[in-house]
Amino acid sequence: MRKEFLPFSTPTIGDDEINEVVDSLKSGWITTGPKVKRFEDDFKAYVGAKYAVPLSSATAGLHLTLLALRLKEGDEVITTPMTFASTVSMVILCGATPVLVDIEPGTLNIDAAAIRAKITPNTRAIIPVHFAGQPCDMDAIFALAKEFNLTVIEDAAHAAGTEYKGEKIGSLDSISIFSFHPNKNITTGEGGMVCTPDETLAEEISLLKFHGMSREAWKRFSATGNPNYEILLPGFKYNMMDIQAALGIHQLPKLDGFIAKRTEIAEFYNAAFADVAELARPAYAGYEQRHAWHLYTPLVRVEQLSIDRDQFMAELKKLNIGSGLHYKAIHHHPYYREALSIKTGDLPNADYASDRILSLPLFPKMTMDDASDVVEAVKDVIARNRK
Ligand SMILES: *Cc1c(COP(=O)(O)O)cnc(C)c1O
């Protein structure tokens, strides 16, 4: 058994990131400034976006994007039950109604073929989530959006570096929202980015993110800025700080290397679990893509075991292997169970995955020995708890 606990994820922070943060602290310019602008430009260039707006989180990005849509009571927004709470919470906080569509059983992405049946005259937008870093079936989603005049908002929190049919997520004709939370593929501590080709929308989100002050307001205390700012609309306090961007500008050039390492480990797991009947491995979508492997999420076939998924995770922990839960389906949480009135059997694939999923350790600093320890522990827990 492993001596040291292996967490399911931990960020990879180098001296470049640390020195850049120290430089910000010493410079006297801590909050939004030149480093945020540099990270915005670098990220925009990396994903191939026309506009990018740096923010304090992806949740802030979802909030401002949905506010900019001017949703009204009764409007519906389609999304997936296999996501983090904020995807759905922001729809509710903007006064609209989330409508959950079931997932595909293999990729755990929203089932594009099942969306049409949930579209009503009140539907305004679709929020696909690129689950675990694998792109959703965007051609099918864009076709529906065009047919019914819907806005597509990609929750790209897992998808920095993901490619769909040769195009980076962030460059498509939609709105995509990235997260730089410490568990995500690159981190700024906390942070997010909204990418879009829509100039009007980018401008509005820029205004809303910082008190409704005009775009260059951060310069107001610098040599070239004007201290006499103007408020153009009532806004929020969702700006990214320079000490956050200081991390991001050194994380971004490492992203492709991080993904290569994540892919190596995920493929090692896939090979090692090929003959383990009690574990269903994550499936690849059929179309051309680059999977960013943010998460490795097999399903435990609990009907073949004498323990449930939570006990499985507890057994792994006893062997010093951490794991994560991404996700308990949205409609299994007490608030959404009440608020969304989903009936048992409405979302069978999400129900199935929700009770069986777990996230095994996957992060770039992991060694192949660490990955072998995970495989050994998983096989050990299965062997001791077979029915
Ligand atoms: C992490 C995450 C978010 C929220 O991102 P924050 O930057 O923490 O606000 C939203 N959606 C998904 C799918 C996520 O994984």
The ligand as an SDF file (V2000), in Angstrom:
LIG
                    3D

 15 15  0  0  0  0  0  0  0  0999 V2000
  -15.4340   24.4790  -12.1350 C   0  0  0  0  0  0  0  0  0  0  0  0
  -16.6860   24.5290  -12.9380 C   0  0  0  0  0  0  0  0  0  0  0  0
  -17.4980   25.6640  -12.9970 C   0  0  0  0  0  0  0  0  0  0  0  0
  -17.2510   26.8690  -12.1350 C   0  0  0  0  0  0  0  0  0  0  0  0
  -16.0040   27.4110  -12.3190 O   0  0  0  0  0  0  0  0  0  0  0  0
  -15.4710   28.4950  -11.2530 P   0  0  0  0  0  0  0  0  0  0  0  0
  -14.3100   29.1290  -11.9430 O   0  0  0  0  0  0  0  0  0  0  0  0
  -15.0880   27.7350  -10.0260 O   0  0  0  0  0  0  0  0  0  0  0  0
  -16.5760   29.4490  -11.0070 O   0  0  0  0  0  0  0  0  0  0  0  0
  -18.5880   25.6540  -13.8350 C   0  0  0  0  0  0  0  0  0  0  0  0
  -18.8980   24.5800  -14.5740 N   0  0  0  0  0  0  0  0  0  0  0  0
  -18.1580   23.4550  -14.5420 C   0  0  0  0  0  0  0  0  0  0  0  0
  -18.5380   22.3050  -15.3990 C   0  0  0  0  0  0  0  0  0  0  0  0
  -17.0440   23.3910  -13.6960 C   0  0  0  0  0  0  0  0  0  0  0  0
  -16.3170   22.2730  -13.6320 O   0  0  0  0  0  0  0  0  0  0  0  0
  1  2  1  0
  2  3  1  0
  2 14  2  0
  3  4  1  0
  3 10  2  0
  4  5  1  0
  5  6  1  0
  6  7  2  0
  6  8  1  0
  6  9  1  0
 10 11  1  0
 11 12  2  0
 12 13  1  0
 12 14  1  0
 14 15  1  0
M  END
$$$$
